[in-house]
Amino acid sequence: MVARMFAVGFPSTQTTPDLRDLIDRGLGGAVLFKRNFADGQRFADLCAELKTLAGRPFLTCIDQEGGRVTRLGKPFTQIPSMRIIGSHANAAMAREIGQLMACELRAANIDMNLSPVLDVDTNPANPVIGDRSFGRSVQTVIDLGLAMIDGLQSEGIAACAKHFPGHGDTSQDSHYDLPRLPHAMSRLEEIELLPFVKATEAGVAAIMTAHVVFEAIDDQYPATMSKPVLDGLLRTQIGFDGVIVSDDLGMNAIAGNYGLEQVVIRCANAGVDLFLMAHDAEQQNRAIDLLTAAVQRGEVDEEIIMAANRRLDTLFDRYVRPPTTGPLATTVGCAKHHQLMDDLIELQRAPDPTEYRPAAPKKV
């Protein structure tokens, strides 16, 4: 049950002995990156192999945001940054792009897209969010973010809104440092939190945590490790009952400031259901061992592990699919998807870009 709460990365375009050992332990899923992509068909076959090796429902997920966070090269349709989409404030286009992403990811045996970014980009000096955000307007982020979530999930891909409670106003990158936000709760409720409240109401499957200290809620620990932030705010006050996903625990905001045992215990007690660890099989195995031992000695209540597994059951039942091995050409990078990108280019030239309407389905 503990191993199932982990999704890990691995360093190859093929499965590795370390990864196969983790799957044998009961690993819940894998996170795929550029380093796992050789070409479209081989990538789809790799994801199918992971599911086959597990012999059980096995979650495959990826950060395919668009723009500078794009893990899959051609023939996958190359999506521009969310800022370009957000600059048109056009929800219909955002929904269609979400559907496009979902169709291509599903063809490649991916179950969850770790997207969209619901951070409001209120700080022009932010080194990590920037054009990954739909924009600097809360309403734009809500309207387009919810449309993209709907597009993804309507085509069978779980969406994961990030980075809760909001990474948009930080001036540091949590890959390297531990950012802190001193904003009052009234400011957080007005700007940072609102997109996540609306995503919860819209039924988003998962929400990813931010490795950021929000001083008004918990001035000691980052959101990923904070019970007041995750259990208190997200679960109890906002009412989110989907899967809470940690951002990568190898990022320096976490790994550079806390020991692994402290991290996994605090994350579990805070409310994390799915632990992402992108690197280092030794650390991945050690994290599973440490959390298992913490449950055995009572530092983490077994009911916390059971509740996390119940939420994972719900996610898996709805979104995790058996492997397929069909050709990608009919879906990935197809003419319909290229036409949508052409429409986006035309939209940028239009006098009123909000006037875009989806094209009527063509008869085949």
Secondary structure, DSSP 8 states (H G I E B T S, - for coil): --GGGEEE--SSSS--HHHHHHHHHT--EEEE-GGG-SSHHHHHHHHHHHHHHHTS--EEEE---BTTB----TTS-----HHHHHTTT-HHHHHHHHHHHHHHHHHTT--EE---B------TT-SSSGGGSS-S-HHHHHHHHHHHHHHHHHTT-EEEEEEET--TT-SS-TTTS--EE---HHHHHHTTSHHHHHHHHTT-SEEEE-S-EETTT-SSS-GGG-HIIIIIIIIIII---SEEE---TTSHHHHTTS-HHHHHHHHHHHT-SBEEE-S-HHHHHHHHHHHHHHHHTTSS-HHHHHHHHHHHHHHHHHH--------STTTTT-HHHHHHHHHHHHHHHSSSGGG---------
